[in-house]
Structure formats: C-alpha cells, structure tokens
Amino acid sequence: MRLSCNVNGEWQQVDDVWEYESLLYVLRERLGLYGSKNACEQGECGSCSVYLDGALVCSCLVMAGQAEGCEIVTVEGLSDREDDLHPVQQAFVETGAVQCGFCTPGLIIATHALLHRKSQPTDAEIRENLAGNLCRCTGYEKIIDAVRLAAKRMVR
Amino acid sequence: MGSEVVLPTQQRLSSPTADQGGIGTSAPRPDGTLKVKGDFAYSSDLWVEGMLWGATLRSPHPRARILSIDISEAAIYPGVYAVLTHEDVPGNKLYGMKVADQPVLAWNEVRYQGEPVAIVAADHPEAARRALEKIKVKYEVLEPVVDAKSALDPNSPRVHPSGNLVRHVKIRHGDVEAARSQADVVVTGEYEVGMQDQAFLGPESGLAIPSVDGGVDLYVSTQWLHTDQKQVAASLGLPLDKVRLTLAGVGGAFGGREDLSVHIHACMLALCTGRPVKMVYNREESFFGHVHRHPARMYFEHGATRDGRLVFVKAEMLLDGGAYTSTSQVVIANGCYFLAGAYEVPNARIDGYAVYTNNPPCGAMRGFGAVQACYGCESNMDRLAKALDMDPVELRIKNAMKPGTVLPTGQAVDGPAPVAELLERVRDMPLPPERDGRFVDLRELPGGVSNVTHGEGIRRGVGYAVGVKAINYSGGAEDYSTARVRLSEAGGEPLVEIHTAAAECGQGIVTVQAQIARTELGVERVIVLTADTSIGDSGSSSASRQTWMTGGAVKRACEAVRERILDLAAERTGISPEKLVLQEGNVVSDDGDIVIPLIDFVANEPIEEVREFRHRKTEPIDPETGQGNAHVAFAFAAHRAVVDVDVELGLVRVVELATAEDVGKAINPQAVEGQIEGGSAQGLGLALMEEIQIEDGKVRNPSFTDYLIPTILDMPPVKIDILELPHPDSPYGVNGVGEPPTLSSTPAIVNALRDATGLELPRVPVRPDHIAGRVSDQRWTFATKRTKQ
C-alpha cells in the first residue's frame, strides 16, 4: 500500500505499507519520527498522541490508510524552528514534569490541544483534559505545574 | 527512512548553565530538552539499516511438559531469517540475577504462563508475529501450583526439584513468649497484598548488533548493565569483553528491569543471522516479560501495655515468588527486616517465607518487600490504636524508632531517625477544607463526572502511616560504584566529562552527576556520557542507592582531579594547595588575588581520574536468629491521607496526600519532590486499583485497559515537607529518596478508608465491592482483641 500524508508540514509518500500497520507504526518505523511513543498501543495511555487534521488522536488507534491525504502534526513538529522549544515544551522542562519522559511527547501534544481550546484552564479542567495520558513517574503534580506555567506564558 | 543510525543519544546532551548547576539547586535534567522534543532515543526507538525484528513465543500454560517443538513451518515463512529454541542457546541454558534457574528458552517443562519457548527474527514485526503462530509446540498440561500457602504442603507438586521453599527468614529478638505476660492488649490481624506491576511506560526493548570480532553490542534499557552483561555472556558462551552493553533510553523501571528481558534473545538472533536485531515487547507481552511485586499474606500480633507501649511483635509474611527465583530470597529478607515497622520493639519473632508457584515470577519493585511489610504493620498499628482507644499518631510517636533503637535484627539504628518528627509534621499540616454538604463540582466527588453522587453517602476519613527501609544493599552484598571524570579544554572553555555505568531510568542520576561535578570542579560545562560496560560497575539503579553510591564515586573522582590541578597550581604559584579553590572555571587563591584559568592546566592533555566508592561493610544475618549488622542506612517517610468515600457505591476519591521525608540532603530539590510525588502515586495505585489478577496461574488483565494505574484524575495534590538531616556516612549527607514514599502512601490511604467506613479492609487493592458490597472474603477471619483482666 502506498500512503501519502502531510507530516509536520511536509508531504510524505510512504511505500510498501502493510494494511494492518497503524499510523503510529508508519510515523515511527517508516518515517523515523520516534517522538510518538508506543507504551500501550491500545489507546489507553496517550503516549502516541498526534494531531490528525487538527484533531487530537491516539495514533496507535488510527490505521495507516485512514491517514491518507491527512495533515499530521507530531511532537517533532510543534516548534516553529528546529532549535526552539514551544512554550509547552519549555514549561515541561522547567517544572520537572519530565522524568523518564516516555509519556512526555503525548502529554505535550495533549496540553497543546487543551491550551488551544482553553487558554486559561482551571486545575479541574487540566485534570479532566489530561486524564487520557498515563504517567508512571511523576505523580502528575509537576505536569499540572507545567500546564499552568505554559498557560501563563502563552497568554502574554 | 533516513540512513542515519539511531542509537542512544545521551552522549549528545548539552549541559545547563552554571548558575542552576551545582548541588542543592533544581538544575534541569540534561536530557529534558531531547525528551520534550521527542528526540531522546529510548530502547524501542533504535534503528539501524538492515535490522531484523525479533519476537518471542511464550507458553500459554502455567505448567506443562513440552513434548515437542516443531519449527519447520515457521522457518520457511516469508521474511523469516531465524527460528531458535533451547537447542540453539550457545552457552548456559539457565540464567538469573541471583540464581541461574530460569531457562533462556524452555525445554522439558514450562513453569509459568508466558515463559519463552522459541524466538524468531524476521524482516517485519508482523511477519515475526505470524511466524510464531506457525511454531507447533505439543504440551502435556499439568496441574499448576497456584496457591502460595499450599505450595509449602509436603504433598504439593514441586515447581522445582529442590522443593517449593525459596527461603525461610527467621528473626528472633528478645523473648516474645515471656513478653506476652507484660502485654495488656494484644491485637492480631491478617493482611493481604495483591500482585502489583511496575507498569513502566517504555516497553522492554533493545537492539543487538553482531560485531566483526564474533561478539555483540547490545543497546538496551536496564537498571544494571554489568549484571546483565555477565548473564548474557554466560548464556552466549562468550567472554565478557565480547558482550558490550550500552544503556539505551529507559522509559521507567521501578525494579522491573533488574531481571533480563530481550537481552539474550536479541543477541542470539543477531549472532545467528549476522544482522542487527531489534526486539520490542508490546504492552500485553510486557506484563509477561518482567517480574512483579510479590503478592503477600501477612499475620501480625502486636502486644502493648495499656498506655500504648509496644511489648512485642509476632509477625509472619508469605510471599508468592512465582516460578523462578529472581530476587525472592532478598525481597523476603527485606520484608522481614522491616515487618515490625519504624518502631522500637523490645521483643520480636518474625518468620518470612518466599515460595515457588506456577504464578508469574515476582522480584524487585520499588520498596522491595518493605512495601508489603509497611502495609501490614501500619494496618495492625491502627488496629492496636483502636483497641487501646488511642490516637493512632500518638501511638506511633510513642513507639517511634530513634537513633540507638535496636532493630529486631540486633543492629542499633545509626544516622538520623526522625520518625516522631515526620509524624508530627504530617499531622500538623493544615487539613484540606471540610466538605460542607453543599453541592460541589462533580470532579471533586468520588465517581467524578460519572455523576453518581452529589454528596450523599460520602464520608471523609483521615489516615496515617510511617515507613522505614534500608538504603543501599544489605546483608553483606558487594556494593560499589565506579566513575571516571575527565577535565579538558573545548572551544576555549573547560569541559568536564563524566563516565559511569549508572542507569538513568528517569530518576535523574544524570542530573545529579553533573551537579556534583559543577560543585566540585567549578566548571559550567559538564557532559554525562552514555552509560555502558566499558567503564567499571556502578551497581544497580535500585535500593535508592545511586545518588549515594555513584554520586559518591563521581565526587571522589572529581576530588582526585581537583587535587592534581591544585598541586600543579601550587607548583606554579608557590601558594599551598589548601589556599586555592576552583571557581567559575578558574583556580582562585583564597584572597582572590590570583586567578588562573583551568584550561591552562589541561591545554596539552586532559586530566582524568577513575575512582570507586564503597559504603561501609555490612554482614549477612544469622540464618537461625536473624541477628546481624545487615544495613548501611535507613530512610523514613510518613504520609497522611484524606479520603472521601461513597459508602453506597464503594468509590473513593483521595482528597489529599501530605507527606514528610528525611532525604539527608536534597541534591536536586525538584527531582526529590518528583520522586516523592511519583512514589506516593504508586502507593495510591496499590491501595486502590493496581493488581495483576491471576486465576489458575493465568493473568486475566495484561493490558492498561484492565490493569489500572492512577491517572491525573486519581492523584490528589501532594503536600511535601522535606527534611534534610545529614547522614554521617554519605557524600554530602545524602540519604536514599526514591523508595520510602512508596511505603507509607498505601497504608495511610487504607487507614483513612478504615477511618471513614469502620471496615476492616484487610486486602489491597481495596475494591469498591470491599466497601459497598460488604464482601467479606471468607479467607479472612480476624481474631478480636484480647484485653487482659
């Protein structure tokens, strides 16, 4: 199967895709974009979260074929410039929201999506919106700190 | 796909600026930027041109005889390069961290569901998976041994020819029977802990690359490179220098990466095919691919005087070790060391048993036996408080361990032991506001937006617990770490490179190493090189030991480098080395008059030193009496939990956790908080939701759909009070940090549930039907308190 999709602003054509491959597999193993993580591969942990035509999805639950013609943004594509960090990424680093970091890319995409919809979320809204992302290291306190910090900075 | 090889990225890490850099500051992680960008290479992200994918065929049966294995169809499946069985293991067919008793690939008999039987390498992971289905294994299914208690019955089938007892630990302290007469009140209780999973998010994975010398390079996520190297080399039949391990990015560990997973299999496939082989477990396979926290059954008898002074403790612990030894003998010992808790107990009789069954193998998980012990002990302490009609915190403070307290193992506690203070501190933190009965945000009620209550049937409870655990290896085990520190000039600036084999699993040992170098050498730019086996052993990232041990080795190596520079500076200036310091990249005299750039001393050649660090010697306990100076140090944490319980539905919302921990010295306060918050969350998981459910030896819930770990909605805010009482024996006075918060979190929450409901709740995780359904598990019969006339 041949797959064409726009990933992080560039059109990609991928050949020899098996019908059963997920978008996550294509991103990771065929496009070398390993930022989207493979923690559960059944839509429970949110580590593989990406934007698919602007919608936040678990890329492990999207069949590769469903992404045909779609625009995909992964954690690698969040920042405008190669060397810069997006304010959400910067906030995660500064607040200690990153330990092993395996959940981090998914949480960053989910936070990005939350702040896009709601620029100043309450703590309850932060919790509700990030409830689909599992983290095993941090106990989530510093992740909430990161979202608060990013929200504060992005409004300026 | 690009042509660049994707290999571990830590060597490309840059360092933060010096003003955030030294010890005692919350220096940012050197790998943080890569991790938030998605550029950090975890062990499942590795890629090299021409690599194959490995996959593992696992036994569907908990116990069966293998009659035959037919690989012929699998071997000719399109895309398959190799299919290997036990016959292809080049060296030792058995491996194990402590005891080599686990088959690399099973033959004759499988002893647990999920035991590896054959491995495949193919050009696509799906081809490998399909080839596994073509392997025909004929089993004669046998009755599995599934109950830890009946495993000790002499008539039980034997999991191993040696019998089903892994180890019986006995600790005899004082005279319990004589002490009984002094006890006004005796309370007994039985408690049970379910099987918890580490549930690290990064799956087991690695990449093995065959090398031209006939050896192999393995990039893998692990907690201890050198012990892996020994086991892998032995099973490959290769000398150590032909099996080189490099740490790939580790997506969490918590004990679950102490034992081998993909290691030997990936190397066997790589050596057989002559191609690089990558193996990655999926989540379901991960549940079968690592050991778990031991399920425990415990019996406690606490005797006390009427005014609440402990007179004796009699306790038993039974751990289900599953099919292979892993670390069971050490986990049961650690559980027994601390079964009487963080208290002064004049008389104790403790017996612990770890047994083999055909359940999944159990081994290390954060807290290592002391978690189960703390849950049992702290549960029975609350029961004792109730029997004495005494405040549970007051009872604990009255009996709190302190410096000089003699442990049941006969060792006097040295170093700080602020048990009473930690309890006072959590007690005295302000409580969260009471619910006033009016309707609140649904998200603040048990059940949340499921909208199952607007406050009716909700009861609030408050519970306390305190825990103790030994830091570093106990019982006479060899324990050291090695560090190489190199000072050179790069781009006109001094540069420090640190090389150790310490495994960064997320806890932040890379940050700590760099902080120590900045403090010791006054250099801004520090690079922590990728951990690998080309440097000496650093021991395991476990037992809350790396900051102490590898931190200690890095400090020593830095001191040695500094000494050489100061000697050179003294020669040049005529000022004695004692009057010179290293500061902001310069050698500076104490009057500040003379300043020489550090790079002047390394212009021609770098200065490099390697040092080992060892803690004081410990000794094994006596096998009959359990007596011995087995420990290096003790660490303590206390928790207070506030819960809201819907007694009609059995739903629980933890409103707040408050915790106090003595960390000796917080090298990185932000990382210390992260350990405390994360450890508390894992304790909450064990209290309320986390259990691998086993039925007839089979795992019923090997997925994140059915094995629940706390989400951001489950975790309440955590109030933290960090004490820094310097430990006399450690670098900078540090103490271990990572494990203690996991101990006391669970019993504090369950004691709060008991406070709210009045129920016994002997078992964790507490399920809704334990609260609302009044399910009284028939196995649980409780002796009531006996009050002496």
Interface residues (C-beta under 8 A of the other chain):
Chain A: W18 Y20 E21 R28 E29 R30 L31 G32 L33 Y34 G35 S36 K37 N38 A39 C40 E41 Q42 E44 C45 S47 T74 V75 E76 S79 L85 Q89 Q90 F92 V93 E94 T95 G96 V98 Q99 C100 G101 F102 C103 T104 P105 I108 A124 I126 R127 E128 L130 A131 G132 N133 L134 C135 R136 C137 T138 G139 Y140 E141 K142 I143 I144
Chain B: M1 G2 V6 S26 P28 R29 D31 G32 T33 K35 V36 K37 G38 D39 F40 A41 Y42 S44 D45 W47 H124 E126 Q198 A199 F200 L201 G202 P203 G249 V250 G251 G252 A253 F254 V280 N282 R283 D441 R443 E444 V449 C505 G506 Q507 G508 Q670 A671 E673 G674 I676 E677 G678 G679 S680 A681 Q682 S703 F704 T705 I709 P710 T711 I712 L713 M715 P717 V718
